[in-house]
């Protein structure tokens, strides 16, 4: 049997290949059991594997591997005004131009950062251009420039995925250090050519890590397509979405959620049922089962890695986008809404009461939640989503007034767009689409 080559891009897999038990001891269930159930699309087996993991974790279920750190919102902090938002993106132009490393033709083995960076630049600049903030024309030009780089990288990798630079030792950032270990291992075992092409990692050997950047890049490119109607961008995303739809699910719930996010967005744009079906299957098997449904940490994910706030809100964002495009009468929609509601309640309540434990992904998620459920005041109230968005908005507004850069370009642009327009807009990203005929997604062995 050929050895598996693991690629852990961006955030590690569940600790040591096992669910972690009390006192961080290894539990009796290896990830391979969950991976097998996922590969077979067997929902009952997935749930059984998770149940064993929860039993092994005991009262540690849902406890993050790194303790939460809460940052209180200053009592005097106020949301920025529309006038402040109107000019709020322009200070970033000089910074973005200085940090611009995304240039077609560059040697990817020398890069020190992954493609999620230019993806964030696209998202933020498109949001600024959509809202017609100061410098909108410059914003659109920057977004197009970053998009050309992503298309070039995708073509160089040649598998449809937005790839990861096959760099070794170029940065101390965790994502790059993990990539270094992956490349070294592939080289040592003589498998480098099966996962790397033209200096880009194009295959993660089923580990799932490539879903992270692929999802971020794909959704950013859809933002740009929706604004420009340039079909080159849509065709690029189609390749990445088809790659995501065909990839096996992995035991890291947040990795799978990046594909759910991309596939749900792709359905929103194209209305092609295959993307919705794939998103639902991946959510029902590869995301939702890992969530605690009872106990003091109900709503969190059971394993220490995915219990961290950043990954929690990444999964909230994906489930929100899926709910936004599912027909109201779809038989599986209540299950997804229930998981979303439970997940929002647990972390949003902490945010409102104790302060921010995550800004970036929480901001993106909460903007989408508030737009998706804008006509459901009870949902926003019960999940504390309006209050949480106001709290994080006040904090980043206060930081911006102190000449700090409170968020990465993507989240910052979306927030400024929200303030400038009064609601979180976006032609397709935020729009609820006309429902299709309800039908079960199929393909899941129960």
Secondary structure, DSSP 8 states (H G I E B T S, - for coil): ---------SS--SGGGEEE-GGG-EEEEEHHHHHHHHHTTBHHHHHHHHHHHHHHHGGGTT--SS----B---TT-----HHHHHTSSTHHHHHHHHH----TT--GGG-SS-THHHHHHHHHHHHHHHTT-TTHHHHHHHHHHHHHHHHHHHHHH-SSS--EE--SSS--SHHHHHHHHHHHHHHHTT-HHHHEETTEE---TTS-TTHHHHHHHHHHHHHHHHHH--HHHHHHHHHHHHHHHHS---S-HHHHHHHHHHHHHHHHHH--HHHHHHHHHHHHHHTGGGB--SSTTTTSBSSTTTTSHHHHHHHHHHHHHHHHHS-TT-TTHHHHHHHHHHHHHHHHHHHHHH-BS-SHHHHHHHHHHHHHTTT-HHHHHHTTHHHHHHHHHHHHHHHHHTT---S-HHHHHHHHHHHHHSS---TTTS--------------B-
